[in-house]
Amino acid sequence: MRQERRGLACAIPGWYERDVTETEVKILRPVRLLCATGPIPLVQAACVAAILAGSAAWGATLTVFAAASLTEAFRTIGRDFEAAHPGTKVEFNFAGSSTLARQIIEGAPADVFASADIDWMDYAQQKKLINDATRVNLLGNRLVLIAPKNSTLGDVAIGPGFDLAALASDGRIVTGDVRAVPVGRYAKSALEKLGAWTKAAPKMAMTENVRAALALVARGEAPLGIVYETDAKIEPGVKIVDTFPADSHPPIVYPFAATVRAKPQAEPYLAFLRSAAAKAIFERYGFTMLAKPTS
């Protein structure tokens, strides 16, 4: 009796698995790629050809490290990108830009880095972890002062001599960590320029990212916060009481780039972020465009 030769052909985890005899390949479980049944050499050849043709596009996961303030816009754009690129999944890691940069430097598997300021992108680039050719300064934002929605505080006039500490009364003023988190650094620069930092500093409470500061104000745990305009607009629990003058702090710029370890899908994703469709989404969430979108 001829002995059957059994095993697995074209076994790629998560894609497909086969029960193999000398004469046929039988599917053991649902798969994403179907190979024809036939003699082993022919079936294997067909599988190899299919793998070479489709492996670059199928089963790819693109990991995007993005500033917390980009959360809603990036999730919306991520779904649109997945729909336009079947088989590619976009996964996000949202946090403060300082945290993300450090994670990338420590070896975290990021394909794309989207920072909320130039400095942290520069830092990652100096460490030779960024693909210089892919870097683009794409978005802008505004710095605003917020209060809980039910606060009795009305509109204020932010300008030279502005006394933020007096507005906070006995409460805290929350923003990102002024030593590292972009929104906190913008806030400190603005308050220094306006002459308000010395009095305000003892009342400052610093958070790990802009969304943490936003949440404290929305819950009424802090009477005032300094966040980005885009964050304030998506949180119904807060109100904007004024916008900081643009010349009171460095321009708020969001640079995006692929990492040096990025998968091939990173560049199409970055191109998608520069598209007219993505522009409409960014503007819906309140961002301003610094780079001209493509059609």
Residue pairs with C-beta under 8 A, 6 or more apart in sequence:
2 22
4 21
4 22
5 20
5 21
5 22
5 40
6 19
6 20
6 21
7 20
8 17
8 18
8 19
8 20
9 18
9 20
9 25
9 35
9 40
9 43
9 44
9 47
10 16
10 18
10 25
10 35
10 43
10 44
10 47
10 48
10 51
11 17
11 18
12 51
12 55
12 59
14 32
14 59
15 31
15 32
15 33
15 58
15 59
16 27
16 29
16 31
16 32
16 33
16 34
16 35
17 27
17 28
17 29
17 31
18 25
18 26
18 27
18 28
18 35
19 25
19 26
19 27
19 28
20 40
22 39
22 40
23 39
23 40
24 37
24 38
24 43
25 35
25 37
25 38
25 40
25 43
26 37
27 34
32 58
32 59
33 47
33 50
33 51
33 54
33 58
35 43
35 46
35 47
35 50
36 42
36 43
36 46
37 43
38 46
56 264
57 85
57 86
57 87
57 88
58 87
59 87
60 87
60 88
60 89
60 263
60 264
60 265
61 88
61 89
61 90
61 91
62 88
62 89
62 90
62 91
62 111
62 112
62 263
62 265
62 266
62 269
63 91
63 92
63 93
63 109
63 110
63 111
63 112
64 74
64 78
64 90
64 91
64 92
64 93
64 110
64 111
64 112
64 114
64 269
65 92
65 93
65 95
65 100
65 103
65 104
65 108
65 110
65 112
65 113
65 114
66 74
66 92
66 93
66 94
66 100
66 112
66 113
66 114
67 94
67 95
67 96
67 97
67 100
67 114
67 115
67 116
67 182
67 209
67 210
67 254
68 94
68 95
68 96
68 116
68 209
68 210
68 211
69 116
69 141
69 183
69 210
69 211
69 228
69 230
69 231
70 94
70 114
70 116
70 254
71 92
71 94
71 211
72 234
72 285
73 230
73 281
73 282
73 284
73 285
73 287
74 92
74 94
74 114
75 92
76 281
77 272
77 273
77 278
77 281
78 90
78 92
80 272
80 277
80 278
80 281
81 88
81 90
81 269
81 272
82 88
82 89
82 90
84 272
85 265
85 268
88 265
90 269
93 100
93 103
93 108
93 110
94 211
95 103
95 208
95 209
96 116
96 176
96 177
96 180
96 181
96 182
96 208
96 209
96 210
97 115
97 116
97 117
97 120
97 181
97 182
98 120
98 177
98 180
98 181
98 182
99 208
99 209
100 110
100 113
100 115
100 120
101 113
101 115
101 120
101 121
101 123
101 124
103 110
104 110
104 113
104 124
104 129
104 259
105 124
105 127
105 129
109 261
110 259
110 261
110 262
111 258
111 259
111 261
111 262
111 263
111 265
111 266
111 269
112 256
112 257
112 258
112 259
112 262
112 266
112 269
112 270
113 121
113 124
113 130
113 256
113 257
113 258
113 259
114 254
114 255
114 256
115 121
115 124
115 182
115 254
115 255
115 256
116 141
116 182
116 183
116 210
116 228
116 252
116 254
117 182
117 185
117 186
117 250
117 252
117 253
117 254
117 255
118 137
118 253
118 255
119 182
119 185
120 182
121 130
121 135
121 255
121 257
124 130
124 259
125 132
125 135
125 257
128 260
129 259
129 260
129 261
130 257
130 258
130 259
130 260
131 257
131 258
131 259
131 260
131 262
132 257
134 257
134 258
134 262
134 266
134 267
134 270
135 255
135 256
135 257
136 255
136 256
136 257
136 270
136 274
136 291
137 253
137 254
137 255
137 290
137 291
138 254
138 255
138 256
138 273
138 274
138 289
138 290
138 291
139 253
139 254
139 282
139 287
139 288
139 289
139 290
140 251
140 252
140 253
140 254
140 287
140 288
140 289
140 290
141 228
141 229
141 230
141 252
141 254
141 286
141 287
141 288
142 228
142 229
142 243
142 244
142 246
142 252
142 286
143 183
143 186
143 187
143 190
143 226
143 227
143 228
143 229
143 243
143 244
143 248
143 249
143 252
144 226
144 227
144 228
144 229
144 232
144 240
144 241
144 242
144 243
144 244
145 156
145 158
145 164
145 224
145 225
145 226
145 240
145 241
145 242
145 243
145 244
146 214
146 217
146 224
146 225
146 226
146 227
146 232
146 238
146 239
146 240
146 241
147 153
147 217
147 223
147 224
147 225
147 238
147 239
147 241
148 217
148 218
148 220
148 223
148 237
148 238
148 239
149 218
149 236
149 237
149 238
149 239
150 220
151 223
151 239
153 167
153 223
153 224
153 241
154 241
155 241
155 242
156 162
156 167
156 241
156 242
157 242
158 194
158 242
158 243
158 244
158 245
158 248
159 194
159 245
160 194
160 195
161 194
161 195
161 196
162 194
162 195
162 196
163 196
163 199
164 173
164 191
164 196
164 199
164 200
164 224
165 173
165 196
165 199
165 200
165 202
165 203
166 199
167 223
167 224
168 200
168 203
168 223
168 224
169 223
171 203
171 222
171 223
171 224
172 203
172 204
172 205
172 222
172 223
172 224
173 200
173 203
173 204
173 205
173 222
173 223
173 224
173 225
173 226
174 204
174 205
174 206
174 207
174 213
174 216
174 217
174 222
174 224
174 225
174 226
175 181
175 183
175 184
175 187
175 204
175 206
175 207
175 210
175 213
175 225
175 226
175 227
176 182
176 183
176 184
176 185
176 187
176 206
176 207
176 208
176 209
176 210
176 212
176 213
177 184
177 206
177 207
177 208
178 184
178 185
178 187
178 188
178 204
178 206
179 185
179 206
181 206
181 207
181 208
181 209
181 210
182 210
182 252
183 209
183 210
183 213
183 226
183 227
183 228
184 206
184 207
184 226
186 249
186 250
186 252
187 226
187 249
188 197
189 248
189 249
189 250
190 226
190 244
190 245
190 248
190 249
191 197
191 200
193 247
193 248
193 249
194 245
194 248
205 216
205 222
207 213
207 216
210 227
210 228
210 231
211 231
213 222
213 225
213 226
213 227
214 225
214 227
214 231
214 232
214 235
214 238
216 222
216 225
217 223
217 224
217 225
217 227
217 237
217 238
218 235
218 236
218 237
218 238
219 237
225 238
226 244
228 252
229 240
229 243
229 286
230 285
230 286
230 287
232 238
232 239
232 240
233 240
233 285
233 286
234 285
253 290
254 287
254 290
256 270
256 273
257 270
258 266
258 267
258 270
259 266
271 294
272 278
274 291
274 293
274 294
275 293
275 294
275 295
276 293
276 294
276 295
278 293
279 289
279 293
282 289
283 289
